[in-house]
Amino acid sequence: MVFVRPLDDRERQQLRRLTRQEVGRVSERIRMILLSNRGYTVPQIAAIFECAEATVRHWIARFDAQGMEGRRDRPRPGRPRKADAAARQTIAEQVTTPPSAAGYACGFWTVVTLAAHLATGFGLKLSRATLRRVLLALDFCWRRPRHVLPDDPAAASKRWSLCQRVLAAPQDTVLLCQDECDVHVLPVLRAMWMRRGQQARIPTPGTNRKRAVFGALEPATGRWLYQVTQRKRAVEFIAFLECVLLTYPDRAVLVILDNASIHTAKAVRAWLADHPRLDLLFLPCYSGQEHNPVEKVWWRLKDRVAANRLHGSIEALVEAVHEFFGSFTPEAALQLAA
């Protein structure tokens, strides 16, 4: 009968601790030693771990000869890995550096160009499959980037100035957030459930047509004002502002909006000079998507009305817009603006 050599208390405690620290096959080997020390025979241990009896004898002999270090795997024969830790670090550094910094004319790395760069610049010759596998293991993926708007260097001062204007306004002043969007007969595509391998098909119109929608939200009450117009120009914007003044006939109105050209046109400035009861407060450049709650209203509108569905005509689309806003309650508006 083969049993492990006698163990003292210190060795048993150390082995028990290692069973909790090690994983996989190494942990099993330590448990084999402990079971053998408790009097389990080689056939019994082999049955517990569902392995060959020769495997149990091998690890008992390794422990008797080498002690605690006998539990570990020895270096395996074969060609050493090309993508070792140093190579992986080099790959991570290079793939996050633009190709232009290395003198290439391309704007992004592909597996082919990156493999050639690693081979010529670092002597690291990897197959495309190996390089792709390493990139995935390093948590890189192949996907499209997204556009981002530039930052306004004066954004902080503009926001502070806007807040001061709002705080200094009379108590009965109406504060509105305003924006406009286009709705197209061409359906907006949004993610949806479909069977794998059977991509859903959304019909498109023969000729696309669109309408402009001007909207203003009163954050204090959730009141929503809107107009559907043929086009989206300064003249239509002025017409919408006149509608705003008619809605609030006896109160000053502050309108927070972005820096679109139709908001800053000469005609708009001239109209504002003749209507001092209404004033425009401009957000920092390129920040409307983030700070204007009306953007969320447009997202909900297009999601409910235009996403993945083709209306028969522009008139049907406009009617769907009116139906959506007919049920757009102040509570729903405030929930979106939150």
RACORKA-V976785 format. One record per residue. SS is DSSP state (A for helix, B for strand, O for the rest). BURIAL is I if it has 16 or more other ideal C-beta (glycine too) atoms within 10 Angstrom, else O. Layout:
# RACORKA-V976785
ss = (SS	SS)
burial = (BURIAL	BURIAL)
This chain:
# RACORKA-V976785
ss = (O	O	O	O	O	O	O	O	A	A	A	A	A	A	A	A	A	A	A	A	A	O	O	A	A	A	A	A	A	A	A	A	A	A	A	A	A	O	O	O	O	A	A	A	A	A	A	A	A	O	O	O	A	A	A	A	A	A	A	A	A	A	A	A	A	A	A	A	A	A	A	O	O	O	O	O	O	O	O	O	O	O	O	O	A	A	A	A	A	A	A	A	A	A	A	O	O	O	A	A	A	A	O	O	O	O	O	O	O	O	A	A	A	A	A	A	A	A	A	A	A	A	O	O	O	O	O	A	A	A	A	A	A	A	A	A	A	O	O	O	O	O	O	O	O	O	O	O	O	O	O	O	O	O	A	A	A	A	A	A	A	A	A	A	A	A	A	A	O	O	O	O	O	B	B	B	B	B	B	B	B	B	B	B	O	O	O	B	O	O	O	O	O	O	O	O	O	O	O	O	O	O	O	O	O	O	O	O	O	B	B	B	B	B	B	B	B	B	O	O	O	O	B	B	B	B	B	B	B	O	O	O	O	A	A	A	A	A	A	A	A	A	A	A	A	A	A	O	O	O	O	O	B	B	B	B	B	O	O	O	O	O	O	O	O	A	A	A	A	A	A	A	A	A	O	O	O	B	B	B	B	B	O	O	O	O	O	A	A	A	A	O	O	A	A	A	A	A	A	A	A	A	A	A	A	O	B	O	O	O	O	O	O	A	A	A	A	A	A	A	A	A	A	A	A	A	O	O	O	A	A	A	A	A	A	A	A	O)
burial = (O	O	O	I	O	O	I	O	O	O	I	O	O	O	I	O	O	I	I	O	O	I	O	O	O	O	O	I	I	I	I	I	I	I	I	I	I	O	O	I	O	I	O	O	I	I	O	O	O	O	O	O	O	O	I	I	I	O	I	I	O	I	I	O	O	O	O	O	O	I	I	O	O	O	O	O	O	O	O	O	O	O	I	O	O	O	I	O	O	O	I	O	O	I	I	O	O	O	I	O	O	O	O	O	O	O	O	O	I	O	I	O	O	I	I	O	I	I	O	O	O	O	O	I	O	I	O	O	O	I	I	I	O	I	I	O	O	O	O	O	O	O	O	O	O	O	O	O	O	O	O	I	O	O	O	O	O	I	O	O	O	I	O	O	O	O	O	O	I	O	O	O	I	I	I	I	I	I	I	I	I	O	I	I	I	O	I	O	O	O	O	O	O	O	O	O	O	O	O	O	O	O	O	O	I	O	O	O	O	I	I	I	I	I	I	I	I	I	O	O	O	I	I	I	I	I	I	I	I	O	O	I	O	I	O	I	I	I	O	I	I	O	O	I	O	O	O	I	O	O	O	O	I	I	I	I	I	I	O	O	O	I	I	O	I	O	O	I	O	O	I	O	O	O	O	O	O	I	O	I	I	I	I	I	I	O	I	I	O	O	O	I	I	I	I	I	I	I	O	O	I	I	O	O	I	I	I	O	O	O	I	O	O	I	O	O	I	I	O	I	I	O	O	I	I	O	O	I	O	O	O	O	I	I	O	I	I	O)
